Amino acid sequence: MTNSKIIERIERELGVPGLLNLLAEQLSLTDLQSLLLEVYRQQAQQQKPSQVLAAHERDRFTRPTELSPLRLLEWERAALAELPPEFQTILLSPVCLRHKFGTGFV
């Protein structure tokens, strides 16, 4: 199912045609992020421990990675050491990482 089909289904099931365009065009990114954080907070409050465990077992976004954190750190250090001196590194917030790059970092 393509994203457009998923969006069409969501808009149809919610009875809000144009929901995507409304959110994308009418809200600032900051307001959209605030809205989504509140949605996640409310949905998380409704979760029973058994549901959290079931999601952990079936959902790739809630499972820990098999990648060793130490190995990742070693790779990052090696990669950063090879950058030219004029390269400036920054550390993005976890929310920004998830929003901009779709990663599972939290």
Secondary structure, 3 states (H helix, E strand, C coil): CCHHHHHHHHHHHHCCCCHHHHHHHHCCHHHHHHHHHHHHHHHHHHCCHHHHHHHHHHCCCCCCCCCCHHHHHHHHHHHHHCCCCCCCCCCCCHHHHHHHHCCCCC
